[in-house]
Every structure is written in structure tokens, then in C-alpha cells.
Amino acid sequence: MKQLSTKVTSNGHGQDSSYFLGWEEYEKNPYDEMENPNGMIQMGLAENQLCFDLIESWLAKNQDAASLKRNGQSIFRELALFQDYHGMPEFKKAMAEFMEEIRGNRVTFDPKKIVLAAGSTSANETLMFCLAEPGDAFLLPTPYYPGFDRDLKWRTGAEIVPIHCSSSNGFQITESALQQAYQQALKLDLKVKGVLVTNPSNPLGTALTRRELNLLVDFITSKNIHLISDEIYSGTMFGFEQFISVMDVLQDKKLENTEVSKRVHIVYSLSKDLGLPGFRVGAIYSNDEMIVSAATKMSSFGLVSSQTQYLLSALLSDKKFTSQYLEENQKRLRSRQKRLVSGLESSGITSLRSNAGLFCWVDMRHLLDTNTFEAELDLWKKIVYNVKLNISPGSSCHCTEPGWFRVCFANMSEETLDLALKRLKTFVESTDCGRMISRKSHERLKSLRKKTVSNWVFRVSWSDRVPDER
């Protein structure tokens, strides 16, 4: 009998978590408006499909780039041959300038400090290999992206220690939570090599505040450890606040070109901002020359194709297009998020106030039979199998409070989103809690109408008695 390695036979990949199981159920019975209208709607996939028309329009107008030509002449053979794994200089320059544009051009990125990778998954794992020995730990605030259990741990042997955040303050990072996580790691005899955060957060859909970023930089400075800021959603800000990068904080604190800045690393990708996960374009940015050198060597295991680099260098270098795209993307995300939130509210469901991302962090604690993770999974199963909506339970994101769910809104049409909300509302109204909410809403409406009528009668009767003094 052929024996496989313990690495591939272990469950460290996390494929058996509810996050991935929901995907598998969706793939068995995917919704299609015409072919399968009763199928499952995918609300567990953070894809941005809202601005494909803008990119398609650009491609139609830029045939040279789309057809792999330069000045009308084919460069197919040039692109088909071996490319240096350092990446094309023109593409890295375009990436650096696009990252600067997203941050309001307040900070600059040196293209020579960018390492290309096949998506942020590859970028994060590469940083783990560079920074941690097997058994070393990184601290991550909860809730966090379920795929990090795979990306950061599975092949590297690194460990994750949670920084427990609470709904009481909107799941913001606090100094006490950071210190508790650090001490917990020491109790487990783990060497802490750094902190990793997603900014904006997946799954919260919120950008880190300047206070939180200052706290993180101060913390890693005092502990002499690293900070990885995964900023792949930086271009999805749809609130009216500016996105604040960790690079902004380093600049404000005048820490550029210091030892601290060498321990701060950024992960970026075009998967979310441009909606191109299939292109597999990720990047590491680091001020540490040794990290850049080591990560570049490791990138040979996950290169970005030369064809992709050529096409996207042309697209990202078109400043008129990128400016219009980022503005329109923001508008469409804001509109779509508002549509989801209002639809949920009509079912008596609230969400964490968000300002970024492709999802909402939805509060369904009132729909649980008991305040347990078992009850959360029971509710999740009903929504997946009965309502036929794939959403991600908070437990898969390591949330410490049962009843929270991540619900995606940018990977479908408005019509599909409306159908999903209609299905969810029907389900909620069928539950005991839903019926109670419905009765309360009806009673509030009756009370409001009665009060309105009474006020109107009062105003009419009073106006009959009191002369107009205007």
C-alpha cells in the first residue's frame, strides 16, 4: 500500500471546516436563474464582480495589451519564454504606483522592495517561511479569515495564537488583548515572531483605526517582533473615511528606514480590489533587504505569468482608468452593501457597521436556540440546507462569540442578492424568534399609527380652538 506523507494526510489544511464545507455544498447544487432557480446561492465567496464591465471596456479599447502586442507587433514569443523570477520591472513599478494611489499618494513604495507571488495566499505563506521556524507563533486578532489556518500553518509548521476581540467594542484590538495573547503564547512555550492583521478586516469589513495601528506598531516595537499587514482589501473602502495603511503610521511616527520599519511587511493582491483572483497576482512589500532577497528566491515556487504581468502593467499604468475605476468601485460597493444591510434589517437582522470589504459581519445571535457554538452550527446547517444560502459561520473564523456570520454581497447580481434576502426573510419569519419579531414590529407599527392619528386629531382640534398667530 502506498503511504502518503503525514503533512498531506493531516487535517491541518482546514478543508473540513464549515467554511470550506459550505463551498462543497454549493458546488453540488449551484443556483442559476434559468437552469437551477432553486439551487444554493453562494454568499460565502469574497469575490468582487461589480466592476467587470469597466475592465472589459478597457480591454476592448486596448487591443495591444489584450492581444499581447507592443506597438502593433506580437510579443508572444518574448512572453512565452523564461522570465526572471524577480518579475518584470514595468509591472512592479505599476503595482507600486497603484498601491500609492489607493493610499491617496501619502506614502511611496519602492518597486525594488516588491516581491511578486501567486496571490496573497502564496505571499503570506512565503513570509511565514521567511520569518518563522516550525513551532514559532504569530498572533492574529479574532475573528480572522478561515484560510489563514491553511496559508500560515499547514506547510510552514508555524502556530497561530488568537488575540481575542469582542463585540462590546466592535471587535477592535485592545492593548490588554494583545498582552494576553502574548502571555498565552509564552505559557504554551511558543516563541512569538510577530502579529498578522488584515486591514481592512476579513471577515469584519472594517478598516483598522489609527489608534489600533499605533497600538500595533508600539507593541511590535516593545516586543522586538514583526508585523504583517495584509492589505488586500485596501481598495475596497466604500465609507467616507480614508484608508490608513501601516505605512502611514510608520511615516507619522518618523520610523522610515529604522529597524522597526524593517520588521513591518505588507501583503497585497489584485484579487479583491480589481476582482481578479483567477489571475493569481499577489505581492510582498518589505523594507528588509534580507526578506526581499529570501522571498524572491522562494517566489520561484509560485510565479506570476509573464503574460499576466504584461497585460496588467498596461492596465495599471493607465492612470485615468485606475482613478475612475477606484471611484466607481467604491460607489458600487457602497450601494451593494447598503442593499444587503437594509434587506437584513427588514428581517430583524443587524450587522456590524462596516466601511470596506466584500461582506458584512452579520449578527444572528437572537436566532440561536442556545448561546453555544453547537446552536450556531445548527442554525448554519438550516440556512445552508433548507434556505440554500451558503454563508460562513463565525466559528469558522475563530470568533469567540456564537451567532455571528460572514455574508458576502459582491459576487452576484442585484437580482440574486434580492432573492437571497427574500429566502432569508421567509426563513426568519418561520422561526419562533422571527414570529416574535414580526409581532413586535406589527405592534410597533400599530402604536406608531395610533400615535400619529392621535397627534393629527390633537393638532386639528387644537387649531380649531387657538387662532393662528403667525
N, C-alpha and C positions, 0 to 999 in steps of 0.2 A: 504493500500500500504506500502510495506516495505521500510523504509528510510535508506539510507546509510550515513556514516559519511561525513562531509564536506571535510575531508582530501582526501578521495578516489574519490570524485566527482569533486574536483577542477582540474584545468589544470596545477597544479604545477609540475606534473611529467614530462611535456615536451614531451609527446608522440605524440602531434600533430605538432611538429616542422618538418621542411623539412628534418632534419637529420633522424628521425625515419620514416617519410612518405616514403622516398626513399627505406628504407628496406621493408616496406609493399608492395610497388610496385614490388620490386624484387621477393618477396615470391609468388606473383601471377603468375609470368612468368619467373622462373629462367632459365638461359642459361644452356644447356647441349650439348656437342659437337655432340652426337649421337641422343638423344631424342628430343632436342629443340634447334637447332643451331641458330634460330632467336630470342631466348629469351634474357632477360636482363642480362648483366654481372655485377656482384657485385664488385664495386670499392669503396664502402662506408664502408667496414668492415675491421678493422685493425687487421687481423689475420696473423700469421706467419706460413705458411705451407711449408717453403723452406727446412727445415731440419728434416722432419718427418722420413725420411729413416735412419737417424743417431740414432734416439731414438728407432725406430723399430728394428734396428740391435742390439742395446744394450739389448733390452728386450729379443730378441732371444737367446742372449748369457748369460743372467742372469735369468734363469728359476725359481730359488728360489724366487726372488723378484716378478717376474711376476705371479707366482703361489701361492703367499702368504705362502712361506715356509721359514724356518730357519734351515740351516744345513740339508736340505732334508726332514725335518719334517714339516707337516702342522701346521700353527699357526692361522688357520681360526677362531677357537673358541675364541682365545685370542683377535683377532682383531674385532670380531663380537660383543663383549660385550662392556659395557660402558667404555668410555675413559675420563680421566680428561680433562676439557676444557683448562687447561694450555698447552696442546699439548705434543707430545712425545719429550723428551729431545734430542734423537738422530736426530730427524728431524729438530728441531730448531738449533741444532749445525751445521747440514749440510747446512741449509739455510744461517746461519751467515757466514760460510766459503765460500759459493758460492757468496754471496754479496761482500765479501772481494776480491775474485778472480776477479770479474768484475771490481773492482776499483784498480786493479794492486797490491793488498795487501798493499797498502799505509796506509789504515786505518783498524781498527778492530771493530767487532761487538760482543757484549756480548749476547749470546743466552738467558740469563735471562731477557734481555730487549726487547725481541721479543714477540709480541702478534700475534697469528695466526688468520686469518679471511677468510671468504669465498670469496676470491677475493679482488681486490683493491676497488671495489665498497663498499663492507662492511667495509673495513678498513678506507676509507675516511669518511664514514658516522659515524662510531664509534668515530673517532677523533672529528667530529663536535659535537656529543653528549657530549663528554668529555670536550670540550673547550668553547662551546658557548651556551648561553641561547637563546631561541626563540627571534628573532629580532636583535641579535648581528650580526656583519658583518665580512666577510673575503674579502680581496682584491685579485682579480685574474687578471693577465695580459691577454689582448686580443691579438689574438684570443685564445679561450680556448675550451677544449673538451665539446661538447654539453651535454653529460651525467652528467656533474657537476651540472646542474640545478636540476637534479633529485637526484643525490648522496648526494649533500651538503645541499639542501634546503627542499626537498619535505616533509620528515618526521621530520626533526630537527627544522624547522622554522627559520633556520639561513638565512641571506641575503648575496648576492654577490654584491660587488661594483667593477666595472671593472677598471683596470689600462690600460688606452688606449695607445696602442703601434702602431707604424706607419711603413709603408713600406719604408719610407725615410731612415731608418737606419736598415732595415732588421728585423723589429718588435722587436728590443732589448728593454729591460727595462731600463728606464732612471730615474734619481732621481726626475726630475720635474714631470714625470708621476706618480710616487709613491706618491709624496706630494699632487698632485692634486686629486688623488683618495682618499687619507686620508681625505683631506678637504671636498671633496664631501660627504663622509660618515657622517662627522660631521654636515654638512648642512642638511642632511636628518635625523638628530637626531639618528644616529646609532652608537653604541659602536663598535669600531674596535677591534676584538680579534686577528687578525693575517693576514698573507699573505699566499696564497697557490699557488705554481708554479708546473708545470710539467717539469721535466728535465731528458732526452730530452723532447722537447715540442711536445705535441699533440694539434694542427694539423701541426705545422711548420716543424717538422722533423729536428730541430736544437737543439744542446745542449747549455745550458746556459754557457756564458763565465765566466772566473774567475772574471772579472770586475763586471759583473751582480751579481754574488753570493756574492762578497764582499759588494756590494751596498745593497743587501737584508739583509745580516747579520747586517750591520751597521744600517740599517733602523729599523729593529725589536728591535735592542738594544736600540736605541734612543727613540722609542715609547713604550718600555716595553710590546711588544706583541709577538705572536707566529709566527713561520714559519713552514709550512708543505711543504716538498719537495717530490712530487710524482715522484719516480724514477723507474717506472715500465718498462721504455724503456732503462734503463741503459746498458743492454747487447746487444742492437741493434745498437751500434755505428759502422758505416761502413766507416767513414772517417779515416784519419790517425792521428787524434788527440786523446788524452786520454780523457776518460770520467772524468769530475770533479764533484764530489759529494759535497753536502753541508758539509759532514763530513770532506772532505779535507780542506775546508775553516776554519772550527772550529779548526782543528788541526794546520793549518798555523798561525791562529791568537792566538793560545795558549788559546783557550776558552773551552777546555775539562774540564768537572767537574766544570763548573761555572753555575751561574744562567741563563746565556744566553743559554748555551747548553741544559738546561732543557726545554727551550721553542722552541727547534728545533726538529722536528719529521719527520721521513721518512716513506713513504708508498712504499711497494714493492709487486711484484706479479710474478708468473711464467707464466702468461698468454701470455706475449709478447716475452720475451727472449727465452723461451722454446716452445712457441706456444701451451700452454695447458690451454686455457680459460675454457674448459669444466671440468677441474679438480678442479676449484674454489679454488685456493691457493693464498692467499694474506697475508700480514704481516704489522704490525706497529712496528717501532723501535723508542723508546723514552728513553731519559736519565732521565726522570722524573718518579720516583717510583710510585707516585700517579696516573699518567696517565697510566702506565703499569698495575697497580692494577685494576683501574676502567675499562680500555679497556678489560682486561682479563675477568672480570665479564660479561661485555657486549658481549663478544665473544660467550657466550653460545647460542646466537640467530643466530649465523652463523658459525658453526664449520667446520673444515676440517676433512673429514672422516679419521678414523684410517687406513683404507686400503690404502688410497692415501698417507698418511704420511709415512707409512712403505715402500711403493714402491719407493717414491721419495727420501726418506732418503738414500736408497741404491744407487740410480742413482746419486744423488748429491755428495755422498761420494766417488764416483769413480773419482778421480782427473785426471786421464789420459783421461777419457771420457769428463769431463767438459772442460778441456783445449782444446781438439780437437774440441769439439762442438762449443765453443765460437769463435775459429779462423775460422772454416768453415762457421759458421752462418754469421760472418762479411763479408767474401768473397762473399757469395751468395747474401746477401743484397746489397752489393756494386754493383755487376753485374746487379742485377734486377733493382735497382734504376737508373743505367746508361741507361738501356734499355728503361725505361719509359721516362726519360728526353730526350734522343735522338729522340724517337718516337714523343714526343710532339713538339720538335723543328722542326721536318720535317713538322709539320702542322703550324708553325709560332707561337707556344705557348711556353712561357718560364716559369720557376719555380724558387722559392726562393732556393738559394744554400743550400743544406741540408747535414747533416753528420750522421743522425741517424733516427730511426723510421721505420715504415712500409708504409709510404705515402710521397707524395710531396705536397707542398703548391703551387698550380698552378695559374698563372696569366692569366685570360681570360678577363681582363678589356677592351681590344681592341675589343672584340666580343659583348660588350653590346651596345644596341641601344641608351641608355642614361646612364649617370653616376649615377644610382639610384639602390636601393635595389629591387625595382619593376622590373627593367630590369634584374637584376641578377636572380631573381626567374623565369622570363620568359625564360631566357637562360637555367636555370637548368631544367625547365619542358621540353624544347625541347630535351635536352640531355637525360633525363630520358625516355620520352615517344616516341620520334622519333628515337634517336640514340640507345636507350635501353642500356644506361650505368648509373648505379647508383653511382653518386659522391655526395659529401657533399658541399653545398654552404657555402661561408664564413659567411653569415648572421646567419646561424645556430650555428656558432662558435663565434658569437658576434663580428665579425670583423667590424671595423669602416669604412672600405673602400669596396664598392661593386666591385664584379668582381673576387674575389679570391675563389678557390675551393680546398678542400682536396681530393686527388686521391690516393687510396691505390694500392699497387703493389705486395704484398707478399702473398696474399690469393688465388692465381690462378696459372695455368701453364704458361710457356712462350708462348705457342701457343694461349692461351686465351688472354693474355696481348697483343700479336701482333694483334689479331682480334679486340680487343677494340680500339687499336690505329688506325687501319685501318678504323674502323667505324667513329671515331672522325675526322680523316683527311678528309674523304668524306664529313662529315657534314660541317666542316670549309670551305672547298673549294666551298660548295654550297651557302655560305653566301656572302653578298656584301663585307664584310671585307676580307673574305677568297679569293675571286676573285681578290681583290685589292692586297693582299699579294702575290698571285700567279703571277700576272702581274709584280709586283716589283721584285720578285725572278727571273722571266724569263728575265726581263730587265737587272738585275744584272749579270745573267749568260751570256747573250749575250755580255754585256760590258766586262766581265772578259775574255771571249773567244777572243773578238776583240783585247783586250789589250795584251793578251797572244800571239796571232798571230803577232801583230804589233811588240812586243818585239823580237819575234823569227826572223821576217824579218829583223828587225834592226840589231840583232846580226849577222845574216848571211851576210847581206850587209856590215856591218862594218868589219867583219872578212875578207871579200874579199879585203878590202882596206888597212887594217892595218896588217903588218907582225906579226907573233907570236913571242913575245919577251921572252917567257918562257925559 
